[in-house]
Amino acid sequence: MKERLAIIEGGRSPFCKAGSALKTMQADQLGAVVVRELMARSVLDYHDIDEVIMGNVAQPGHAANIARVIALQGGFPTSTCAYTVNRNCASGMEGMTTAANKIFAGEIETALVGGSESMSSIPLLYSPQMTQFFLRMMQAKTPVAKLKALSQFRLPFLKPIIGIELGLTDPVCGLNMGETAEVLTREFGITREQQDQFALNSHQQAIKAQQAGKFEDEIISIAVGPQYQHIQHLDNGPREDQTLASLAKLRPYFDRLAGSVTVGNACPITDGAVALTVMSESKAKEMGLTPLGYLTDYSYAGLEGSRMGLGPVYATAKLLQKSGLAISDFDLVELNEAFAAQVIANQYAFASKSFAQQYLQSSQAIGELDPSKLNVNGGAIALGHPVGATGGRLILTLLHELRRQGLQRGLATLCIGGGQGAALVLEVE
């Protein structure tokens, strides 16, 4: 990058489990509320923003190019260009890194970036047999033809395809995301007890952060309900009453015979949105602005889809080689918790010389991920993972915590469904 990308400000909705507080809000509505409120609080005016780039994975049918819909519903004039990006779980990061590329290429000066996802709204789909039945009925022109088509109907045609299961399954390796976590438990010998303990720690850290008001600077409250009578202030995933005993009672979900990944040591399906405003550091200085923080470098990396959870170690290795930094140069790390097993596997891989030699073409291990620096306010196992928005949340949470502790540099990284990883270097003054 030619210079640092200044992240001026940001905000996010509460992250709420699918089917709960935000279930009636479509992804475009949720994103628009966050964008509108962020701009109302912003030091920038709508006309200061050249482009809106939003991440989204589920791509709702009623809102093609959802970023444009969010921008207009969020108050931007029709003259503001907007487009949607989709890099699965890293879509919220992709919006920011794409904006950085356009800014430093001289195409735009400022952007609003982020992501939105309503996983509650991912639809059930008709089976191919039912679709063909409807087609035959529509093509039948006479009563006899219609009766003939109708006679071909069978009750099993009505069995729906669950859209979210389809979307969370990699069509290349044939595994869903939970099954890829099971691959890592076997590769690294990760036990059920390790996963449950990690999950418990995530909840405890998130509850502690909530009680200390640490998320207040980043969360934009949302009015919900038939008469908007309820104000959702907090993420509703963290469980104050979570215990190891209750986690231990849960049955393996993805490999019911020999597995250890459960709904308790995995992230919940979640609704949420995030938005941030960005420009070059020189532009921020020219405008006399004090940014929340800076993006200084980033990398994406690819790997086998069946081991997609290791994306952070692949992307971070590439980033460190590119930037000249060492893992010890980071004061805090936000590594998205898709699954407890996946984070634990990354901890092993970061510290493993043999892994580096075999998979990263390096003679030395990247280095240990210090647990005291990792996801200090809990992670997605407690807070949730609305796939199109999570990347933005990691950036926002990390910058606020760096400032809170008076630290300088952080690493935001995550795995990406399909076999990729993302890693970003973030700084504050």
QUIDA-V96422 format. One record per run of one state. SS is the DSSP state (2 for helix, 1 for strand, 0 for the rest). FROM is the first residue (numbers start at 1). TO is the last residue. If there is no record, write none. Layout:
SS|FROM|TO, SS|FROM|TO
This chain:
0|1|4, 1|5|13, 0|14|15, 1|16|17, 0|18|26, 2|27|41, 0|42|45, 2|46|48, 0|49|50, 1|51|55, 0|56|65, 2|66|73, 0|74|80, 1|81|85, 0|86|87, 2|88|104, 0|105|109, 1|110|118, 2|119|121, 0|122|123, 1|124|125, 0|126|127, 2|128|139, 0|140|142, 2|143|151, 0|152|154, 2|155|158, 0|159|160, 1|161|162, 2|163|167, 0|168|168, 1|169|169, 0|170|175, 1|176|176, 2|177|188, 0|189|191, 2|192|211, 0|212|218, 1|219|220, 0|221|221, 1|222|224, 0|225|229, 1|230|232, 0|233|243, 2|244|248, 0|249|265, 1|266|266, 0|267|269, 1|270|280, 2|281|286, 0|287|292, 1|293|302, 0|303|304, 2|305|323, 0|324|326, 2|327|329, 0|330|331, 1|332|335, 0|336|338, 1|339|339, 2|340|351, 0|352|352, 2|353|359, 0|360|370, 2|371|373, 1|374|374, 0|375|379, 2|380|383, 0|384|389, 2|390|405, 0|406|408, 1|409|416, 0|417|419, 1|420|427, 0|428|429
